[in-house]
Amino acid sequence: MSLGPVMLDLSGGSLSPEDRERLLHPATGGVILFTRNFETPGQLLELTSEIHALREPHLLISVDHEGGRVQRFRDGFTHLPPLAWYGEQYALNRKRGLKLAGQGGWLMAAELRAAGVDFSFAPVLDLGLGISQVIGDRAFSAEPEVVAQLSQSWIYGAREAGMASVGKHFPGHGGVEADSHLVLPIDNRRLEDIQMGDLRPFERMIHFGLEAIMPAHVIYDRVDSELAGFSSFWLQDVLRKRLAFQGVIFSDDLSMAAAENAGSYADRALAALQAGCDMVLVCNNEDAAAEVLDSLKEYNDPAAHLRLIRMHGRGHFSRQELHMDPRWINAVESLSAVEADTTLNLDLG
């Protein structure tokens, strides 16, 4: 059974009969975990092992685990700083900032891989322009070159720990104030302005071998009338052709308010796939998930299958082995002193 085009969530900390049925559906290809799915590191490993044992090739397991206010698992995991902290350190000392970013990417990935998670939807490659509250300190910097340098170090660190990275939110969410979880953001900038700023970190990371990208639920109305994640212009003409991206394209959550513009859940899923996405996310809505699975039960894209397989985590080590590793000890000492602000710990993607 190949990996299907749909990524779903789970109801709790263990698999219910309904969860199992959905995960065995031919259209399912992955699982995204939330805080409600986590109790302890041991329980998490049991859950991920059970999910991986269901099918071959095993379903992809993902999570939003950027650091700062977007970190799903906390007890038993290092509290990672928000990405903006690396930008602050870079401003003080470039060499040290890059080293810390590499440690942060490695530490995030190593702790998740020891728990059986394949990848995190990170890092954020948006520019922290001070406009978007939902991005805010999730961005490394306002400067494209600084974002590119720090994200390269961060991604390299994650890759060393056996984890692929997902850059988001293409072509850039930092220039709009509205939160796409709640409303439909519209960015009025010209294509030339986006290319000169927001696109540069994505372009650099693609050349560095970035494994996956998530497009923004934003309409850039002076460029194209569709949301970026439903736009063949952004996903095919720009991302695949101009930037020569060959990795996976994940949709953002089809349950977000901004996606309502694309119709029913089945319509949204098909529109995203036809525009160029390889896998669509449907979160926190069981009826919507059932609708999408049913609509895509015959869907088949061999090229997407090959791209998705590359998102599996590499290597295996236990939590005990990790905690004895001098690299883990050094990374924790460097990063855990930064207590992230958890007051805005929202379900952000």
Secondary structure per residue as TSV (DSSP state, phi and psi in degrees):
chain	resnum	aa	ss	phi	psi
A	1	M	-	360.0	124.5
A	2	S	-	-82.6	169.6
A	3	L	-	-75.5	126.7
A	4	G	-	-77.3	178.4
A	5	P	S	-92.0	8.9
A	6	V	E	-118.6	134.6
A	7	M	E	-112.0	128.2
A	8	L	E	-119.5	168.9
A	9	D	-	-107.6	175.6
A	10	L	-	-119.3	160.5
A	11	S	S	-79.8	-29.6
A	12	G	S	-158.3	-153.6
A	13	G	S	-86.1	-3.4
A	14	S	S	-143.0	165.8
A	15	L	-	-80.3	124.3
A	16	S	-	-85.0	164.3
A	17	P	H	-55.9	-36.2
A	18	E	H	-67.6	-39.8
A	19	D	H	-59.6	-47.9
A	20	R	H	-58.8	-42.8
A	21	E	H	-61.4	-43.9
A	22	R	H	-67.1	-39.5
A	23	L	H	-71.0	-23.3
A	24	L	T	-88.7	-2.8
A	25	H	S	-65.9	138.0
A	26	P	T	-61.4	-22.6
A	27	A	T	-82.8	-9.6
A	28	T	E	-81.5	138.4
A	29	G	E	-130.5	-13.4
A	30	G	E	-165.1	170.9
A	31	V	E	-130.0	136.9
A	32	I	E	-112.2	128.7
A	33	L	E	-96.3	148.9
A	34	F	-	-124.8	177.1
A	35	T	G	-58.0	-34.9
A	36	R	G	-64.4	-17.5
A	37	N	G	-90.2	-1.0
A	38	F	-	-116.9	130.2
A	39	E	S	-119.7	-55.0
A	40	T	-	-142.5	162.1
A	41	P	H	-58.3	-37.4
A	42	G	H	-65.0	-44.4
A	43	Q	H	-62.4	-39.5
A	44	L	H	-63.1	-42.3
A	45	L	H	-64.4	-39.4
A	46	E	H	-61.4	-42.0
A	47	L	H	-65.1	-48.1
A	48	T	H	-66.0	-36.0
A	49	S	H	-64.8	-39.8
A	50	E	H	-65.6	-40.7
A	51	I	H	-64.9	-45.6
A	52	H	H	-64.9	-28.0
A	53	A	T	-77.9	-11.3
A	54	L	S	-69.7	-35.8
A	55	R	S	-144.7	163.8
A	56	E	S	-136.2	123.1
A	57	P	S	-64.3	153.1
A	58	H	-	-71.0	151.4
A	59	L	-	-61.1	145.6
A	60	L	E	-73.5	138.7
A	61	I	E	-118.5	124.3
A	62	S	E	-129.3	170.8
A	63	V	E	-161.4	154.6
A	64	D	-	-89.8	105.6
A	65	H	E	-140.8	65.1
A	66	E	E	-80.2	-34.6
A	67	G	E	113.0	166.7
A	68	G	T	67.1	-134.7
A	69	R	T	-78.4	-7.3
A	70	V	E	-115.9	81.1
A	71	Q	E	-144.9	106.7
A	72	R	S	-68.1	-38.8
A	73	F	-	-108.4	127.7
A	74	R	-	-124.3	-56.0
A	75	D	T	-64.3	119.3
A	76	G	T	90.1	-4.1
A	77	F	S	-116.5	150.7
A	78	T	-	-64.8	133.0
A	79	H	-	-77.3	104.9
A	80	L	-	-82.0	146.9
A	81	P	-	-73.8	157.7
A	82	P	-	-65.6	155.7
A	83	L	H	-61.5	-29.7
A	84	A	H	-59.8	-27.4
A	85	W	H	-62.2	-38.3
A	86	Y	H	-64.0	-37.4
A	87	G	H	-63.4	-38.0
A	88	E	H	-65.3	-41.3
A	89	Q	H	-67.3	-37.0
A	90	Y	H	-61.9	-40.9
A	91	A	H	-64.0	-31.5
A	92	L	H	-80.6	-38.4
A	93	N	-	-157.8	104.7
A	94	R	H	-55.0	-49.4
A	95	K	H	-61.9	-43.4
A	96	R	H	-67.6	-39.6
A	97	G	H	-59.9	-42.6
A	98	L	H	-67.1	-39.7
A	99	K	H	-63.7	-43.5
A	100	L	H	-64.5	-38.3
A	101	A	H	-63.1	-40.9
A	102	G	H	-63.6	-40.7
A	103	Q	H	-64.1	-40.1
A	104	G	H	-64.4	-44.0
A	105	G	H	-63.3	-42.8
A	106	W	H	-65.6	-45.6
A	107	L	H	-64.0	-45.2
A	108	M	H	-56.0	-50.1
A	109	A	H	-68.8	-41.6
A	110	A	H	-63.9	-42.3
A	111	E	H	-68.3	-37.1
A	112	L	H	-71.7	-39.7
A	113	R	H	-64.1	-36.7
A	114	A	H	-65.9	-19.6
A	115	A	T	-98.4	5.1
A	116	G	T	86.8	10.3
A	117	V	-	-85.7	133.3
A	118	D	-	-74.6	-46.0
A	119	F	E	-159.3	161.5
A	120	S	E	-108.9	147.8
A	121	F	S	-79.6	81.2
A	122	A	-	-163.4	155.5
A	123	P	-	-95.1	165.1
A	124	V	B	-73.9	125.9
A	125	L	-	-106.4	5.7
A	126	D	S	-65.7	159.1
A	127	L	-	-89.0	133.2
A	128	G	-	-84.7	78.1
A	129	L	-	-85.6	-1.6
A	130	G	S	78.6	13.8
A	131	I	-	-101.4	-46.7
A	132	S	-	-93.6	115.5
A	133	Q	T	-68.3	-34.6
A	134	V	T	-69.4	-23.4
A	135	I	T	-87.8	-62.5
A	136	G	G	46.4	-125.6
A	137	D	G	-79.4	8.3
A	138	R	G	-77.3	-13.5
A	139	A	S	-96.0	145.5
A	140	F	S	-63.6	-41.9
A	141	S	-	-168.3	168.4
A	142	A	S	-85.7	-14.9
A	143	E	S	-94.8	122.1
A	144	P	H	-54.5	-40.4
A	145	E	H	-67.8	-37.9
A	146	V	H	-67.8	-43.1
A	147	V	H	-58.2	-43.7
A	148	A	H	-63.8	-44.7
A	149	Q	H	-68.1	-44.0
A	150	L	H	-68.5	-40.9
A	151	S	H	-67.3	-33.3
A	152	Q	H	-62.6	-44.6
A	153	S	H	-63.9	-42.1
A	154	W	H	-63.4	-46.1
A	155	I	H	-66.5	-39.5
A	156	Y	H	-62.6	-41.3
A	157	G	H	-61.1	-45.1
A	158	A	H	-61.5	-40.6
A	159	R	H	-64.4	-37.9
A	160	E	H	-63.3	-28.1
A	161	A	T	-87.2	2.0
A	162	G	T	92.8	22.5
A	163	M	-	-124.6	134.3
A	164	A	-	-77.7	158.4
A	165	S	-	-115.5	155.0
A	166	V	E	-125.1	108.1
A	167	G	E	-80.5	135.9
A	168	K	E	-144.5	155.5
A	169	H	E	-117.9	104.9
A	170	F	E	-62.7	138.0
A	171	P	T	-88.4	10.2
A	172	G	-	140.4	121.4
A	173	H	S	-101.1	-4.8
A	174	G	T	-74.0	-10.4
A	175	G	T	-96.7	5.8
A	176	V	-	-124.6	141.5
A	177	E	-	-78.2	-35.3
A	178	A	S	-65.7	146.9
A	179	D	-	-93.7	117.0
A	180	S	T	-68.8	-11.7
A	181	H	T	-70.4	-23.8
A	182	L	T	-115.2	-35.5
A	183	V	S	-141.3	178.6
A	184	L	-	-95.5	108.3
A	185	P	-	-77.2	140.5
A	186	I	E	-124.6	123.1
A	187	D	E	-102.2	121.3
A	188	N	-	-93.7	8.2
A	189	R	-	-75.2	156.9
A	190	R	-	-75.9	157.9
A	191	L	H	-58.4	-39.6
A	192	E	H	-61.6	-38.1
A	193	D	H	-68.9	-40.5
A	194	I	H	-65.6	-40.6
A	195	Q	H	-64.3	-37.9
A	196	M	H	-71.9	-23.8
A	197	G	T	-119.6	-81.1
A	198	D	T	-57.4	-37.5
A	199	L	H	-74.6	-20.0
A	200	R	H	-61.7	-44.4
A	201	P	H	-62.0	-37.9
A	202	F	H	-63.8	-44.3
A	203	E	H	-61.4	-44.0
A	204	R	H	-63.5	-42.4
A	205	M	H	-71.4	-30.8
A	206	I	H	-63.0	-43.8
A	207	H	H	-64.8	-26.2
A	208	F	T	-83.4	-5.8
A	209	G	T	97.7	25.0
A	210	L	-	-51.1	130.6
A	211	E	-	-80.8	-29.3
A	212	A	E	-154.1	159.6
A	213	I	E	-140.0	143.7
A	214	M	E	-115.8	123.0
A	215	P	E	-78.5	160.3
A	216	A	-	-82.9	146.4
A	217	H	S	-84.1	68.6
A	218	V	-	-137.5	141.0
A	219	I	E	-98.3	126.7
A	220	Y	E	-102.2	86.3
A	221	D	T	-69.7	-15.8
A	222	R	T	-88.3	0.8
A	223	V	T	-117.1	-48.0
A	224	D	-	-157.3	151.2
A	225	S	S	-84.7	-10.0
A	226	E	S	-98.6	152.9
A	227	L	B	-52.7	144.4
A	228	A	G	-54.5	-38.0
A	229	G	G	-74.2	-7.1
A	230	F	G	-120.0	14.7
A	231	S	-	-109.4	117.1
A	232	S	H	-67.5	-25.5
A	233	F	I	-63.1	-52.2
A	234	W	I	-68.8	-43.1
A	235	L	I	-82.7	-35.8
A	236	Q	I	-96.6	-57.0
A	237	D	I	-66.2	-46.2
A	238	V	I	-85.6	-57.6
A	239	L	I	-70.5	-51.9
A	240	R	I	-76.8	-44.3
A	241	K	I	-88.6	-59.0
A	242	R	I	-67.7	-42.9
A	243	L	S	-94.4	-5.2
A	244	A	-	56.8	38.3
A	245	F	-	-76.3	129.7
A	246	Q	-	-116.7	6.0
A	247	G	S	-89.0	-163.5
A	248	V	E	-83.5	141.1
A	249	I	E	-112.7	115.0
A	250	F	E	-98.6	135.7
A	251	S	E	-70.4	157.1
A	252	D	E	-76.3	173.9
A	253	D	E	-58.5	122.9
A	254	L	T	-70.9	-9.4
A	255	S	T	-87.1	-6.6
A	256	M	S	-69.3	150.5
A	257	A	G	-57.8	-37.1
A	258	A	G	-62.3	-26.3
A	259	A	G	-80.0	-10.1
A	260	E	G	-60.0	-24.2
A	261	N	G	-61.6	-20.1
A	262	A	G	-93.4	6.4
A	263	G	-	99.7	-153.4
A	264	S	S	-64.4	168.0
A	265	Y	H	-63.0	-39.6
A	266	A	H	-63.2	-41.7
A	267	D	H	-63.9	-42.1
A	268	R	H	-61.5	-45.7
A	269	A	H	-62.3	-47.0
A	270	L	H	-66.0	-40.3
A	271	A	H	-62.2	-42.4
A	272	A	H	-65.1	-42.7
A	273	L	H	-67.3	-41.9
A	274	Q	H	-66.9	-30.3
A	275	A	H	-72.8	-24.9
A	276	G	T	140.5	-2.0
A	277	C	-	-69.6	146.8
A	278	D	S	-93.0	-29.5
A	279	M	E	-146.8	139.3
A	280	V	E	-112.5	144.3
A	281	L	E	-102.6	133.2
A	282	V	E	-129.3	110.4
A	283	C	-	-122.2	146.0
A	284	N	S	60.0	32.3
A	285	N	-	-158.0	93.6
A	286	E	H	-64.2	-37.7
A	287	D	H	-65.1	-40.8
A	288	A	H	-64.6	-40.4
A	289	A	H	-61.8	-43.5
A	290	A	H	-62.7	-41.1
A	291	E	H	-62.3	-44.4
A	292	V	H	-68.2	-43.5
A	293	L	H	-59.3	-44.9
A	294	D	H	-63.5	-39.2
A	295	S	H	-71.8	-22.4
A	296	L	T	-112.0	17.2
A	297	K	T	-63.5	-23.7
A	298	E	T	-104.0	3.0
A	299	Y	-	-70.6	138.4
A	300	N	-	-149.8	124.9
A	301	D	-	-135.9	95.5
A	302	P	H	-57.4	-36.7
A	303	A	H	-64.6	-40.2
A	304	A	H	-64.2	-38.5
A	305	H	H	-56.2	-46.4
A	306	L	H	-65.6	-37.6
A	307	R	H	-69.2	-42.4
A	308	L	H	-65.3	-35.2
A	309	I	H	-57.9	-30.4
A	310	R	T	-71.5	-8.7
A	311	M	T	-86.7	-5.6
A	312	H	S	-62.6	140.9
A	313	G	-	-64.9	150.3
A	314	R	-	-114.6	143.4
A	315	G	-	78.2	163.8
A	316	H	-	-146.7	131.4
A	317	F	-	-150.7	152.7
A	318	S	-	-84.6	165.1
A	319	R	H	-62.4	-38.6
A	320	Q	H	-64.4	-44.1
A	321	E	H	-62.1	-40.1
A	322	L	H	-61.0	-45.6
A	323	H	H	-71.3	-12.1
A	324	M	T	-95.3	-5.7
A	325	D	-	-78.0	123.5
A	326	P	H	-56.2	-30.4
A	327	R	H	-66.0	-39.2
A	328	W	H	-64.8	-44.4
A	329	I	H	-60.1	-45.2
A	330	N	H	-65.4	-41.8
A	331	A	H	-65.2	-41.9
A	332	V	H	-62.9	-42.0
A	333	E	H	-62.7	-36.4
A	334	S	H	-74.9	-33.8
A	335	L	H	-110.2	-28.8
A	336	S	T	-75.4	-12.1
A	337	A	T	-69.5	-16.2
A	338	V	S	-89.4	109.4
A	339	E	-	-87.2	108.8
A	340	A	-	-68.7	148.4
A	341	D	-	-75.9	115.4
A	342	T	-	-101.2	10.3
A	343	T	T	-70.4	-17.9
A	344	L	T	-118.9	43.2
A	345	N	-	-77.4	77.3
A	346	L	-	-94.1	166.2
A	347	D	-	-83.3	77.8
A	348	L	-	-101.5	147.3
A	349	G	-	-124.6	360.0
